[in-house]
Amino acid sequence: MTTSRTDPPLAADEATTLVAFLDYHRDTLRLKTEGLSAEQLGQRLPPSTLTLGALLKHVALNEASWFGEVLHGRPMPEPWAGADWEADRDWEMTSAADDSPEELRRIMDESVEQARRDIDAALAAGGLDFRSARLDRKQNQQFTLRWILLHMIEEYARHNGHADFLRENVDGVTGE
């Protein structure tokens, strides 16, 4: 499967622009991990323990958490609900080594597809000012959909930078 990436529009409304930038960054991570074996997805760049496979599973967790659990108040689905977070607070990262490339991509793709439905529902119900079901733990306030979209763009952008270094270390491939 080859990922195609579409540049965000230069002139669009705010919601369309934010969702397009999020999709752009989602596709960027897919591109940076495309065509790699399980061994390559598990390769580290010491002293870090981070891997490309771990990034795929980590962003999938973030998609499910921010758009499902925080925004809409749903319990976390599997594989997150059954994880022993007490024993390993980085479970999504460490357990990625046990998943095949196909499984990692499936988990990410399913999380993204559900997140797209969650975003569409929030936009239809209240637009970018739609308020989250869950409260922020520090300030005890609701998040807006706008804030969550911007946070997720930042999250992907940061991890895409990590993916640049990891992918170059795996096979020398560099790029956007």
N, C-alpha and C positions, 0 to 999 in steps of 0.2 A: 504494500500500500504506500502510495506517495502522497504526502501532505502538501496541499497547496495553501499558500498564505496570501491573503488579500490585504493590501495596505488600507488603513482606515481612511474614510472620506476626508477631504480637505474642507468641505463645507457641509455640515449636517447639524441637526439639533443635538442638544447635549446628550440625551439618552442614547441616541444612535452612535454618536462619537465614542462615548464611554464603552458601550458594549463592543463596538468594532475594535477598539484598542485592546480590550480584554481578549477577544478572539484572536487578534494578531499575536499577542504574547502566548496564548495557549498553543497556537500553531507553531510558533517559534520553538517552544520546548519540544513539541512533537518532531519537528525537523531535526533538532539537535540530537534526538535519540533514535531517529529512524535508521533501520537497517542494521542495528547492532545486535549482537548475540547476548545471551545471558551473561557470559563471562565479561564481555565488554561493558554491559550495563552495570556490572558489579565492580568494575575497576576503580580503584581509588588513586588519588593524587596526594601522597603523604606530605605532611603529617595529618591531613584531613581524612576523616572516615566517610565523607560524603561521596555518593555515587550517582550516576545518571538515573539508574533504576530507583534509587531512594527519592530523587527529585520527582519522578513521575508519580510515585505513590503519595508523596507528601502533598503535592498540589491537588491530587484527587481528594485527600482528606480535607484540605482547606476548602475545596469546592463544596463538599458535603456539609462541612461545619458551618461555613459562613452563609450559604444560600439556603440550606435546609434547616439546620438546627437553630442558628441565630436569627436569620431573617424570618423564617416561617414557623419556628417553634416545634419542628418535628424531631423525634428521636433519631439518633444517628443510625444509618442502615449498616448492614454487614459490608465489608469485613470489620468496620470500625467498632460496632456495638459489641462484638465478641472478643475484642482485643483486651489483653491484660495490661492496661495503662499504668497500674500501680507497680507492676514488676518492671515495665520498660516504658518510660514516658516518651521515648522516640520510636515506639513500636513500628509505625509506618515506615520509618527509615531502615531500621534493622531487619525487619521481616521482608523487605523488598528483595533481598538476596535469595529468598526461597521461592520467588515467583518467576515464572517464565516471562520473556519479553511480551508475548501475546497477552498474558494475564495482566501485566502491569499496564499495558495500553488499554485493555478492556476496562480495567478499574478506572483509569483516568477518563476514558471516553464516556463511560456510564455516568460518572460523577459530573462531567461537563454537560452531558445531555440533560440530566436532572436539573442542574444549575440553570441552564437556559430556560427550562420550563418555569423554574422558580423566579427568575428575573422577569420573564414575560408576565407572570401572574402579578408580581409586585408592580410592574409598570402599568398594567391594566387597572389595578386597584388604587393606586395613589401616585404613580409616577416616581420620579427620583426621590421625592420626599416621603415615600412609603416608609413607615416606621417598623423596626424589627420587633419580633415577638420577645426576644431575649434582651436583657439589659447589659450594658457594659459593667463589668465587675468593679471598676475603680470609681466611676462617676455615677453609677446607678441610673444611666440614661439609655434611651433607645438609640440605635444606630439608624441612619437613613440608608436607603438603597444606594444613594449617591456615594456615601462614605464607604460602604462595603465594596462597591465597584472600584472606586479609587484605590482602596486597600489591596484588592486582588490584583489590580494592574501593577501596583508597586511590588507585590509579592512575586508575581511572575517575572517582572523585569529584573528583580534582584537575583532570582534563581536562574534566569536565562544567562546572566553574567557568570554564575557558577558553572552552568552547563558549557559555556564557551571554553573555559579552562579544562574542564573534565573531558570534553569531546576531543580537544586538541591533544590531550595526553593519551587518549585511547588510540587514535589513528591518524592524528595530524590534521584532521579536518578543521578548518576555521571558516568563519563566515559571520553573517549578520546575526 
